[in-house]
Amino acid sequence: MAQVELILLQRVEKLGQMGDVVKVKPGYARNFLLPGNRAIRANKANLAKFEAQRAQLEALNIKKREEAERLAERVGGLTVAIIRQAGEAGGLYGSVSSRDIADATTAAGLTISRSQVILEQPIKSLGITRVKVSLHPEVTIDVAVNVARSLEEAEKQARGEAVGRAAETDDEPEAEEIPADPYAPDAQPDVP
């Protein structure tokens, strides 16, 4: 299938910068770039229109990037707690998705959409996981996602304490030594 030529209206990771003319597959253009106003079709009319508005678009992009950088400085080191049910070994009965992280981050005071959460794979176990959040195509921050069974467990994890099976093994008393059976067939008699 033939590729489609587009003009990028903003930086797209692994594709190009604003103003670049790129060739992509039709599905990628139709489903991601065009509906998200990240690109327009490359033809003579659109190229002339883009060149006429280039200075305005670049100024707007710089303004949005600066706002995102200020916001990143303000909320740097954000940690959100997500409460989920989990098994004894710490595996979740489901997973934590980008939507869950976006909802928890919004509740913590940083309003983002789930499309801004960059999650390599769903979180399927208890613990603290670092997740990237894209505030702007050129600005990302790290958010610590603390997945726990309860708020108390989340606080323990945040302090670095062991929870679950690791905590149980630390708290168990040492097993007492069992004395040898003096009546066993191979037992040696106590002779002074």
N, C-alpha and C positions, 0 to 999 in steps of 0.2 A: 504494500500500500504506500502511496506517495506521502511524503512528509509535508507539513504545513509550515510556511514562513510566517513568523510573528515578530513584532517589535515589543520588547520588554518595557513595561512602564515602571517597574521597580526591580530591585535585585532579587533574583531567584537562585537559591542555593543550588549548586552543581549545574547551573545552566548559564547564567550570565548577569551582567550589570544592566542598569537602566539605559535604554537607548540601543542596546545590542539587537541585531536582527539574527534570530535563531531559527533553526529548523527542528521541529518536534513532530512526534506522531500525532495523528488527528485526535485520538482519544484523550491524550494528555492536554492538548489545546482545548478541546471541547469541554472536558470535565473539570479541569483545574485552572488553567491559565486565563481563559476568556471569561468564565463566570466570576472569578475572583478579582477582575479588573487588574490583573497582573501583566496583561499583554493585549495587544490589538493586532489584527491581521496586517501583514506587510503588503501594502499596495501603494501606488503613487500618491493617491489622495491622503491616505493615513500617514505616509512618510512626511508629506508636506505639512500636514496638521501637527504631527509630533514635533517637527523641527520648529514650528512657529510657537509651540507651547513648551518647548524643552526647558527654557530658563525658569518658567513658572513651576513646572513639575519638579525640577531639581531643587528649587528653593523650598517647595512644600516638603519634599523628601528630607531635606536637611533639617527643617523645623521639626518634623515628626521624629527624626532620629535623635535630636537633642532632647526632646521631651521624654523619649524612651530611656535615654541615658540618665537623665535626672531621676526618673522613676526607679531605674535599676539601682542607683546609688542609695535611694531612700529605703527600698525594700530588700537590699542585699542581705543574704543569709536568712531568708524567710523559711520557717519550718511549719508544716501543717501536719496535724494528726488525723488519721483516718481509722475509725474503729470498724473492725470486721471480725466475723467468727472464724476460728481456725482450729485445726486438729491439734493433737498433743505434740506432734513433731514440728508444728509451726507453719504447716501448709494451709493456705486459705481455702475455704469452701467456695471458691469463685476466684475473682481477681479484681485488682484495682486498675481501672481504665483511665484514659485521659479525661473523660467526663467527670469521674470522681475527683480527680486531682484539681480540675478547673473549679468544681463546686466548692471544694475545701479551701482553695486559694482565694476565691471570691468571698467566702465567709471570713477569711482572715484579713480582708481589707484590700486585696489586689484583684480587681475585676479583669478576668481574662476569659477567653472562650476555649473550648476544648481543642480547637484547631491550632491554638498557640502552644499547646503542651506537646513537647517532642519526646515521645515515649517509644524507645526501641522495641520493647515487648511488655506485655501486661505484667504487673507486679503480682506474684502468686505466693509470697511468703511474708511472714512477719519480719519487722526490722525497719531500719532507716535506709531509704534509697534516695540517691540524688537524681533529680529529673531536670531537664532543661526546659525553660519557658521562653518562647520568642516574643519579645515585646515589640520588635520591629525586625524587618528582614536582616538588619545589620547588628541588632542588639539582642543578646540572650542572657538570661540569668539562671542560676542554679537554685532550685527549691528542694529542701529536704523534706521527703514524704515519710512520716513516721507511722507505719502500719502496726496496730496493736489490737489486742482483744478488749482493752478498757482504757480509760484515761489514766488510771494509776499505772498500768503497764507502759503506756506511752511515755509518762514522766520518768519511769525507771530507765527505759531505753534511751531517752534523751540525756540522762545523767551518765549513761554508759554502763549501767548495771545489767547483769545477765537476767533474762526472763525465760519462762518455759522450762524445758528439760535441763538446760544449762544451769539454771538457778537451783533446781531440785537436787542435782548431783553435788552442788557446792554446799548445800545445807544439810545433807544426810550425815548422820553420825557414823563414825568409823565402825565397822563390824567387829564385834568382840571375837577373840580367838576361842575356838571351841576346844575344851580340854580333850586329850586323847582318851579313848575308852580303854580302861585297864583290863577289861574282860575280853577284848578282841583276841582272835586266835593268834595273830602275829605280834601281840603286845609283849614287850620285855618286862619282866618283873622288876619292881623297885628293890634292888639289893644294895645295902650300904657298903 
